[in-house]
Amino acid sequence: MMEDHVHGTMDTSTQEKTFEGFVKFSARAVIAFLVVLLLLAMFNA
């Protein structure tokens, strides 16, 4: 059978690392997208 779960005892270190990586990737992707848009605006205008 299942053990009784005690609130606050789950190890979330893997989820925290994954979320940190996702946030870093998202931030870098947004910056890269903005740079591409800026370059397109500068050289296509």
Backbone as JSON Lines, residues from 0, in Angstrom:
{"i":0,"aa":"M","n":[0.83,-1.19,0.0],"ca":[0.0,0.0,0.0],"c":[0.87,1.25,0.0]}
{"i":1,"aa":"M","n":[0.23,2.38,-0.14],"ca":[0.94,3.65,-0.16],"c":[1.24,4.11,1.26]}
{"i":2,"aa":"E","n":[2.37,4.77,1.39],"ca":[2.71,5.34,2.69],"c":[1.94,6.64,2.89]}
{"i":3,"aa":"D","n":[1.77,7.02,4.14],"ca":[1.12,8.29,4.42],"c":[2.07,9.42,4.05]}
{"i":4,"aa":"H","n":[1.55,10.4,3.35],"ca":[2.36,11.54,2.92],"c":[2.32,12.62,3.98]}
{"i":5,"aa":"V","n":[3.48,13.1,4.35],"ca":[3.57,14.2,5.3],"c":[3.86,15.46,4.5]}
{"i":6,"aa":"H","n":[3.0,16.46,4.64],"ca":[3.13,17.7,3.88],"c":[4.48,18.36,4.14]}
{"i":7,"aa":"G","n":[5.18,18.74,3.06],"ca":[6.44,19.44,3.19],"c":[7.67,18.54,3.24]}
{"i":8,"aa":"T","n":[7.51,17.25,3.0],"ca":[8.66,16.35,3.1],"c":[9.19,15.9,1.74]}
{"i":9,"aa":"M","n":[8.54,16.31,0.66],"ca":[8.98,15.88,-0.67],"c":[10.26,16.61,-1.07]}
{"i":10,"aa":"D","n":[11.2,15.9,-1.69],"ca":[12.44,16.51,-2.17],"c":[12.15,17.16,-3.52]}
{"i":11,"aa":"T","n":[12.26,18.48,-3.58],"ca":[11.94,19.21,-4.81],"c":[13.19,19.76,-5.49]}
{"i":12,"aa":"S","n":[14.36,19.27,-5.14],"ca":[15.59,19.83,-5.71],"c":[15.66,19.64,-7.22]}
{"i":13,"aa":"T","n":[15.2,18.51,-7.72],"ca":[15.22,18.27,-9.17],"c":[14.28,19.22,-9.89]}
{"i":14,"aa":"Q","n":[13.08,19.41,-9.34],"ca":[12.14,20.34,-9.95],"c":[12.68,21.77,-9.92]}
{"i":15,"aa":"E","n":[13.35,22.16,-8.84],"ca":[13.91,23.5,-8.74],"c":[15.01,23.72,-9.76]}
{"i":16,"aa":"K","n":[15.87,22.72,-9.96],"ca":[16.93,22.83,-10.96],"c":[16.34,22.94,-12.36]}
{"i":17,"aa":"T","n":[15.32,22.13,-12.64],"ca":[14.67,22.17,-13.95],"c":[14.04,23.52,-14.2]}
{"i":18,"aa":"F","n":[13.34,24.05,-13.21],"ca":[12.69,25.36,-13.36],"c":[13.73,26.46,-13.55]}
{"i":19,"aa":"E","n":[14.84,26.39,-12.81],"ca":[15.91,27.38,-12.97],"c":[16.47,27.35,-14.39]}
{"i":20,"aa":"G","n":[16.68,26.15,-14.92],"ca":[17.15,26.01,-16.29],"c":[16.16,26.55,-17.3]}
{"i":21,"aa":"F","n":[14.88,26.3,-17.06],"ca":[13.83,26.8,-17.95],"c":[13.8,28.33,-17.95]}
{"i":22,"aa":"V","n":[13.93,28.93,-16.78],"ca":[13.9,30.39,-16.69],"c":[15.12,30.99,-17.39]}
{"i":23,"aa":"K","n":[16.29,30.4,-17.19],"ca":[17.5,30.89,-17.87],"c":[17.35,30.79,-19.38]}
{"i":24,"aa":"F","n":[16.87,29.63,-19.85],"ca":[16.68,29.44,-21.29],"c":[15.69,30.44,-21.85]}
{"i":25,"aa":"S","n":[14.59,30.63,-21.15],"ca":[13.56,31.57,-21.62],"c":[14.1,32.99,-21.69]}
{"i":26,"aa":"A","n":[14.84,33.4,-20.69],"ca":[15.4,34.75,-20.68],"c":[16.38,34.94,-21.84]}
{"i":27,"aa":"R","n":[17.22,33.96,-22.06],"ca":[18.19,34.05,-23.16],"c":[17.49,34.04,-24.51]}
{"i":28,"aa":"A","n":[16.42,33.25,-24.64],"ca":[15.68,33.2,-25.9],"c":[15.0,34.55,-26.18]}
{"i":29,"aa":"V","n":[14.46,35.17,-25.16],"ca":[13.81,36.47,-25.34],"c":[14.85,37.52,-25.75]}
{"i":30,"aa":"I","n":[16.01,37.5,-25.11],"ca":[17.07,38.45,-25.45],"c":[17.53,38.23,-26.89]}
{"i":31,"aa":"A","n":[17.73,36.98,-27.28],"ca":[18.15,36.68,-28.65],"c":[17.09,37.14,-29.65]}
{"i":32,"aa":"F","n":[15.83,36.92,-29.34],"ca":[14.74,37.34,-30.21],"c":[14.72,38.86,-30.36]}
{"i":33,"aa":"L","n":[14.92,39.57,-29.27],"ca":[14.94,41.03,-29.34],"c":[16.14,41.55,-30.14]}
{"i":34,"aa":"V","n":[17.28,40.89,-30.02],"ca":[18.46,41.29,-30.8],"c":[18.19,41.07,-32.29]}
{"i":35,"aa":"V","n":[17.58,39.94,-32.62],"ca":[17.26,39.68,-34.03],"c":[16.28,40.72,-34.55]}
{"i":36,"aa":"L","n":[15.26,41.04,-33.76],"ca":[14.32,42.07,-34.19],"c":[15.0,43.42,-34.38]}
{"i":37,"aa":"L","n":[15.89,43.77,-33.48],"ca":[16.62,45.03,-33.58],"c":[17.47,45.06,-34.85]}
{"i":38,"aa":"L","n":[18.18,43.97,-35.11],"ca":[19.01,43.91,-36.32],"c":[18.16,44.0,-37.58]}
{"i":39,"aa":"L","n":[17.03,43.32,-37.59],"ca":[16.13,43.4,-38.75],"c":[15.63,44.83,-38.94]}
{"i":40,"aa":"A","n":[15.3,45.48,-37.86],"ca":[14.81,46.87,-37.95],"c":[15.9,47.8,-38.46]}
{"i":41,"aa":"M","n":[17.14,47.56,-38.02],"ca":[18.24,48.44,-38.42],"c":[18.62,48.26,-39.89]}
{"i":42,"aa":"F","n":[18.67,47.02,-40.36],"ca":[19.2,46.77,-41.7],"c":[18.12,46.64,-42.78]}
{"i":43,"aa":"N","n":[16.87,46.54,-42.38],"ca":[15.8,46.45,-43.38],"c":[15.06,47.76,-43.55]}
{"i":44,"aa":"A","n":[15.37,48.74,-42.73],"ca":[14.62,49.99,-42.77],"c":[15.08,50.9,-43.89]}
